[in-house]
Amino acid sequence: MDNQNLNLNEGLSSKKSKKKSTTATTKPRRGRRPRSGLDRQTNAKQAVNALDSDSTEVESSTDEDERWKDVARSAEIPADYYNIQKLVKYIKAGNQTATIVSLCCLQDYDLTTQINQFAIQDIGGLDVLVNILECNDAKCRLGALTVLADISLNIDIRKTIVDLDGIPLIIDILNSSMRDLKTVAAETLANVAKVRLARKYVRTCGGIPKLVDLLDIKLQILQTPREELNFEEIEQLNMARAGARALWSLSDSRHNKEIMRKSGIVPLMARLLKSCHIDVVIPIMGTIQKCASQPKFQLAIRTEEMIADIVNHLNSPSLDLKMEGSTAIYKCAFDQATRDLVKEAGGLEPLVSIIKDKTVRENKPLLIGATGAIWMCAVSDANVLKFDQLRTVNHLVALLNDESDEVLTNVVGAIAECVRFQHNRDVLRNANGLPSLVTLLNSSHAPLLENLAKALKECAEDAESMRILEELDAVRLIWSLLKNTNPRVQAYAAYAICPCVENAKDSGELVRSLVGAMELVVGLLKSKDMLVLSAVCAAIATIAKDSTNLAILSDLKVIYKLAELVNTTEDLLRKNLAAAIASCATYATNTQELGRLRTVTPIVSYMTSDDPEVHRTTAMALEKLSMDPQNCITMHQSGVVPFLLECVGSTNKELQLAAAGCLRNIRELALRAEEYLLKIDDE
C-alpha cells in the first residue's frame, strides 16, 4: 500500500501544474456554472417544482435511521475510516491514473457499512464522485458509479446525490454503448430513486424510456441457466436486472407508472416473467405489483396473459417472489375475469398453502399479500367453493389472533366473502371464530372494522350464530360503530344492524335496551354520504317493524328527515328510503303527514328505475301511503297506475301484493267518489 500511495503522490504533483483536469474538482458544484451538458438540469428542477406533485409518496427516512446514524458516529472509529478518506483526497487532487487506482482501492472496502459511507461523505467525497460522472473517461465513470451504487444504500447519501444534481448525469450515462456502465448507472438509480424527489427528476429528465429499453432482452437468454450463458449474454442479463430494479423503485410514483406504460413496459414485463433467473423476476414482479393498482395496468396484465406466470411463481422457494406475486394478485383481482384466470391457473392452492405455513407468520408482507389475494379471489362464488375444499375458513380463523392490522383486515375480508354461504357460517361457528371476530370490534383500524361489520352481517343471518352474537353482546359493539368517524364503517355497521335486529330473540327490547341507539340512527340521516344514508334507511326500515320502536322513531321526527331525502336519483338510496317510509308510514298520522310533506310524487318517480328492488320497496311505500285519500289522488295524478299494473304481472310476490294493494286503495277511492256523485245526482 505504501508503494501505491507513493505512486499516487507522484501523480498528484504532476497534476497540480495543469489547468484542466479530467477528474472532478474540489469546488462545490453549486458554486460554479454547470457545463453545457447540464443546462437542461435547471429546467428539469423548475418543471418538477412547478408542475409535479406526488403528495401520496413519503420519504424513506425514519427515526430509526437517525438513531442508528448517531450510534455509528459515536462508536470507535476504525482505521478504514481514515484510509478511505486518504483515498478520497487522492481522487480530488490526482491525475487520471491516480483517480482510477484510488477508485479501485475504494471498492476493496465494504462500502455498505455506514461508517465507511460516512468516511466518504464527511470529507466531501460525494461531490467529487458526482463530478467524475461528467468526465469522458469510461473507467473513471465506471469506478465512480460503482462506488455510488454501493454507498447510495444510505438514505442521507441518496438525498445528497439528488442535491448535487447527480440524476441528469447518471441518466446521460444510460445513453452509453457500454453495457457495464449502463448496468451500474441503473443500479445506482435503483437506490437513489427511493427518494421522492429523485423519482421526479428521473421522469423529467427522460430517464424512464431509457430504463425500459434495458429490459429488452431475448427470451432465450432469460430461460437459459446462468452457467450456460456466455459473457455477453450475462452482461445483457445483468443490465435487464438492473433496469428492472430501477423501475421497481420508480414505480412508487403514479406519474412514473403511466410513463412506463406508454414507454412499452408491459410486453417486456410479460417476457421477463418467464425468466428462470430469480434475481430478474423478483424486481419485475415488484414492479408489476406496484403498477397493478392502476386500472390500465390491470387490463394490460390480463391481456398479456401474465396471470399464469404470476401464479407459477407462487410455487417458488423464494419468499420475496411469493410476496410480490401474491400482492400482485391482490391488486389485480378486482374484476371477475382476473379472478377466473387465477383459479384456472391453479393459483388458489398455493395462496392457501402460504397462510397454512406457520413458518411465514412473522413475514408480514408475505402474509398480507397472500391473505389479500384470497380475499379478492373469494369475491367469486366459484372460488369460494374451491376454497371450501381447501378448508380455507379454518386456516383464516387461525390467523384472527395476528397482531398486524393489515393481515387482520384481509383475513376478516376473506371470511366475510366466504360466510355468504350458510355452510361456511357453520364452519366459522364450529371453529370458534365468532368470539375472535367480536373481540376485534374493539379495534380502531377503520378498514378492519368495515370488514368486521360485513362478516358479522352475514353471520347474523344464521339463527345459531345470532344466539352466540347475542351472548357476546356483539349487537351493542356493532351499534357503537355508528359513532365511528369513517363513513364506510358507519354504513356497513348500519347494514349489519339489520339482520341482528331481525333475527334477535326479542328484537324490540334489544334495541330499546341500547341507550341512545335510535337517536344515533336518526342522527345519521344528516350524513352527506350516500352509502351511509342508504344503510341507515335500511336499519330504520328494520327497527320500525316493532310498534314501540316505531313510536319512538316518530317522536324523534324521523319522517321529516326521511322526507328531506326523497328527491334523490340514486337507486341505492331510493330502495332503502322507500322501505323506511313503508315501515314508518303506518304509525298514527304519519301517512297524512308524509303526503303533506309532498313525498308522494317523488316516490312515484322511483318506478321509472331499472332496478327491480327499487320497484319492490317503492310499491310497498305507495301501498302504505295510499291509505290516505289525498295521497291516492296525488298518485293518480302522477300517473302511477300504468306502473302498478305492470308490477302486478311481476314474478316477485312482494311486489305483486304491494302493487295490487295500492291499486285497490286507488280504485276504492274512485268508487266512493262515483257513489257520492251518483247520490248527489239522485237528490
Secondary structure in CASP SS format (residue, H / E / C, confidence):
PFRMAT SS
TARGET T0000
AUTHOR 0000-0000-0000
METHOD secondary structure of the structure
MODEL  1
M C 1.00
D H 1.00
N H 1.00
Q H 1.00
N H 1.00
L H 1.00
N H 1.00
L H 1.00
N H 1.00
E H 1.00
G H 1.00
L H 1.00
S H 1.00
S H 1.00
K H 1.00
K C 1.00
S C 1.00
K C 1.00
K C 1.00
K C 1.00
S C 1.00
T C 1.00
T C 1.00
A C 1.00
T C 1.00
T C 1.00
K C 1.00
P C 1.00
R H 1.00
R H 1.00
G H 1.00
R C 1.00
R C 1.00
P C 1.00
R C 1.00
S H 1.00
G H 1.00
L H 1.00
D H 1.00
R H 1.00
Q H 1.00
T H 1.00
N H 1.00
A H 1.00
K H 1.00
Q H 1.00
A H 1.00
V H 1.00
N H 1.00
A H 1.00
L H 1.00
D C 1.00
S C 1.00
D C 1.00
S C 1.00
T C 1.00
E C 1.00
V C 1.00
E C 1.00
S C 1.00
S C 1.00
T C 1.00
D H 1.00
E H 1.00
D H 1.00
E H 1.00
R H 1.00
W H 1.00
K H 1.00
D H 1.00
V H 1.00
A H 1.00
R H 1.00
S H 1.00
A C 1.00
E C 1.00
I C 1.00
P C 1.00
A H 1.00
D H 1.00
Y H 1.00
Y H 1.00
N H 1.00
I H 1.00
Q H 1.00
K H 1.00
L H 1.00
V H 1.00
K H 1.00
Y H 1.00
I H 1.00
K H 1.00
A H 1.00
G C 1.00
N C 1.00
Q H 1.00
T H 1.00
A H 1.00
T H 1.00
I H 1.00
V H 1.00
S H 1.00
L H 1.00
C H 1.00
C H 1.00
L H 1.00
Q C 1.00
D C 1.00
Y C 1.00
D C 1.00
L C 1.00
T C 1.00
T C 1.00
Q H 1.00
I H 1.00
N H 1.00
Q H 1.00
F H 1.00
A H 1.00
I H 1.00
Q H 1.00
D H 1.00
I C 1.00
G C 1.00
G H 1.00
L H 1.00
D H 1.00
V H 1.00
L H 1.00
V H 1.00
N H 1.00
I H 1.00
L C 1.00
E C 1.00
C C 1.00
N C 1.00
D C 1.00
A H 1.00
K H 1.00
C H 1.00
R H 1.00
L H 1.00
G H 1.00
A H 1.00
L H 1.00
T H 1.00
V H 1.00
L H 1.00
A H 1.00
D H 1.00
I H 1.00
S C 1.00
L C 1.00
N C 1.00
I H 1.00
D H 1.00
I H 1.00
R H 1.00
K H 1.00
T H 1.00
I H 1.00
V H 1.00
D H 1.00
L C 1.00
D C 1.00
G H 1.00
I H 1.00
P H 1.00
L H 1.00
I H 1.00
I H 1.00
D H 1.00
I H 1.00
L C 1.00
N C 1.00
S C 1.00
S C 1.00
M C 1.00
R H 1.00
D H 1.00
L H 1.00
K H 1.00
T H 1.00
V H 1.00
A H 1.00
A H 1.00
E H 1.00
T H 1.00
L H 1.00
A H 1.00
N H 1.00
V H 1.00
A C 1.00
K C 1.00
V C 1.00
R H 1.00
L H 1.00
A H 1.00
R H 1.00
K H 1.00
Y H 1.00
V H 1.00
R H 1.00
T H 1.00
C C 1.00
G C 1.00
G H 1.00
I H 1.00
P H 1.00
K H 1.00
L H 1.00
V H 1.00
D H 1.00
L C 1.00
L C 1.00
D C 1.00
I C 1.00
K C 1.00
L H 1.00
Q H 1.00
I H 1.00
L H 1.00
Q C 1.00
T C 1.00
P C 1.00
R H 1.00
E H 1.00
E H 1.00
L C 1.00
N C 1.00
F H 1.00
E H 1.00
E H 1.00
I H 1.00
E H 1.00
Q H 1.00
L H 1.00
N H 1.00
M H 1.00
A H 1.00
R H 1.00
A H 1.00
G H 1.00
A H 1.00
R H 1.00
A H 1.00
L H 1.00
W H 1.00
S H 1.00
L H 1.00
S C 1.00
D C 1.00
S C 1.00
R H 1.00
H H 1.00
N H 1.00
K H 1.00
E H 1.00
I H 1.00
M H 1.00
R H 1.00
K H 1.00
S C 1.00
G C 1.00
I H 1.00
V H 1.00
P H 1.00
L H 1.00
M H 1.00
A H 1.00
R H 1.00
L H 1.00
L C 1.00
K C 1.00
S C 1.00
C C 1.00
H C 1.00
I H 1.00
D H 1.00
V H 1.00
V H 1.00
I H 1.00
P H 1.00
I H 1.00
M H 1.00
G H 1.00
T H 1.00
I H 1.00
Q H 1.00
K H 1.00
C H 1.00
A C 1.00
S C 1.00
Q C 1.00
P H 1.00
K H 1.00
F H 1.00
Q H 1.00
L H 1.00
A H 1.00
I H 1.00
R H 1.00
T H 1.00
E C 1.00
E C 1.00
M C 1.00
I H 1.00
A H 1.00
D H 1.00
I H 1.00
V H 1.00
N H 1.00
H H 1.00
L C 1.00
N C 1.00
S C 1.00
P C 1.00
S C 1.00
L H 1.00
D H 1.00
L H 1.00
K H 1.00
M H 1.00
E H 1.00
G H 1.00
S H 1.00
T H 1.00
A H 1.00
I H 1.00
Y H 1.00
K H 1.00
C H 1.00
A C 1.00
F C 1.00
D C 1.00
Q H 1.00
A H 1.00
T H 1.00
R H 1.00
D H 1.00
L H 1.00
V H 1.00
K H 1.00
E H 1.00
A C 1.00
G C 1.00
G C 1.00
L H 1.00
E H 1.00
P H 1.00
L H 1.00
V H 1.00
S H 1.00
I H 1.00
I H 1.00
K H 1.00
D C 1.00
K H 1.00
T H 1.00
V H 1.00
R C 1.00
E C 1.00
N C 1.00
K H 1.00
P H 1.00
L H 1.00
L H 1.00
I H 1.00
G H 1.00
A H 1.00
T H 1.00
G H 1.00
A H 1.00
I H 1.00
W H 1.00
M H 1.00
C H 1.00
A C 1.00
V C 1.00
S C 1.00
D H 1.00
A H 1.00
N H 1.00
V H 1.00
L H 1.00
K H 1.00
F H 1.00
D H 1.00
Q H 1.00
L C 1.00
R C 1.00
T H 1.00
V H 1.00
N H 1.00
H H 1.00
L H 1.00
V H 1.00
A C 1.00
L C 1.00
L C 1.00
N C 1.00
D C 1.00
E C 1.00
S C 1.00
D H 1.00
E H 1.00
V H 1.00
L H 1.00
T H 1.00
N H 1.00
V H 1.00
V H 1.00
G H 1.00
A H 1.00
I H 1.00
A H 1.00
E H 1.00
C H 1.00
V C 1.00
R C 1.00
F C 1.00
Q H 1.00
H H 1.00
N H 1.00
R H 1.00
D H 1.00
V H 1.00
L H 1.00
R H 1.00
N H 1.00
A C 1.00
N C 1.00
G H 1.00
L H 1.00
P H 1.00
S H 1.00
L H 1.00
V H 1.00
T H 1.00
L H 1.00
L H 1.00
N H 1.00
S C 1.00
S C 1.00
H C 1.00
A H 1.00
P H 1.00
L H 1.00
L H 1.00
E H 1.00
N H 1.00
L H 1.00
A H 1.00
K H 1.00
A H 1.00
L H 1.00
K H 1.00
E H 1.00
C H 1.00
A C 1.00
E C 1.00
D C 1.00
A H 1.00
E H 1.00
S H 1.00
M H 1.00
R H 1.00
I H 1.00
L H 1.00
E H 1.00
E H 1.00
L C 1.00
D C 1.00
A H 1.00
V H 1.00
R H 1.00
L H 1.00
I H 1.00
W H 1.00
S H 1.00
L H 1.00
L H 1.00
K H 1.00
N C 1.00
T C 1.00
N C 1.00
P H 1.00
R H 1.00
V H 1.00
Q H 1.00
A H 1.00
Y H 1.00
A H 1.00
A H 1.00
Y H 1.00
A H 1.00
I H 1.00
C H 1.00
P H 1.00
C H 1.00
V H 1.00
E H 1.00
N H 1.00
A C 1.00
K C 1.00
D C 1.00
S H 1.00
G H 1.00
E H 1.00
L H 1.00
V H 1.00
R H 1.00
S H 1.00
L C 1.00
V C 1.00
G C 1.00
A H 1.00
M H 1.00
E H 1.00
L H 1.00
V H 1.00
V H 1.00
G H 1.00
L H 1.00
L H 1.00
K H 1.00
S C 1.00
K C 1.00
D C 1.00
M H 1.00
L H 1.00
V H 1.00
L H 1.00
S H 1.00
A H 1.00
V H 1.00
C H 1.00
A H 1.00
A H 1.00
I H 1.00
A H 1.00
T H 1.00
I H 1.00
A C 1.00
K C 1.00
D C 1.00
S H 1.00
T H 1.00
N H 1.00
L H 1.00
A H 1.00
I H 1.00
L H 1.00
S H 1.00
D H 1.00
L C 1.00
K C 1.00
V H 1.00
I H 1.00
Y H 1.00
K H 1.00
L H 1.00
A H 1.00
E C 1.00
L C 1.00
V C 1.00
N C 1.00
T C 1.00
T C 1.00
E C 1.00
D H 1.00
L H 1.00
L H 1.00
R H 1.00
K H 1.00
N H 1.00
L H 1.00
A H 1.00
A H 1.00
A H 1.00
I H 1.00
A H 1.00
S H 1.00
C H 1.00
A C 1.00
T C 1.00
Y C 1.00
A C 1.00
T C 1.00
N H 1.00
T H 1.00
Q H 1.00
E H 1.00
L H 1.00
G H 1.00
R H 1.00
L C 1.00
R C 1.00
T C 1.00
V H 1.00
T H 1.00
P H 1.00
I H 1.00
V H 1.00
S H 1.00
Y H 1.00
M H 1.00
T H 1.00
S C 1.00
D C 1.00
D C 1.00
P H 1.00
E H 1.00
V H 1.00
H H 1.00
R H 1.00
T H 1.00
T H 1.00
A H 1.00
M H 1.00
A H 1.00
L H 1.00
E H 1.00
K H 1.00
L H 1.00
S C 1.00
M C 1.00
D C 1.00
P H 1.00
Q H 1.00
N H 1.00
C H 1.00
I H 1.00
T H 1.00
M H 1.00
H H 1.00
Q H 1.00
S C 1.00
G C 1.00
V C 1.00
V H 1.00
P H 1.00
F H 1.00
L H 1.00
L H 1.00
E H 1.00
C H 1.00
V H 1.00
G C 1.00
S C 1.00
T C 1.00
N C 1.00
K H 1.00
E H 1.00
L H 1.00
Q H 1.00
L H 1.00
A H 1.00
A H 1.00
A H 1.00
G H 1.00
C H 1.00
L H 1.00
R H 1.00
N H 1.00
I H 1.00
R H 1.00
E H 1.00
L H 1.00
A H 1.00
L H 1.00
R H 1.00
A H 1.00
E H 1.00
E H 1.00
Y H 1.00
L H 1.00
L H 1.00
K H 1.00
I H 1.00
D H 1.00
D H 1.00
E C 1.00
END
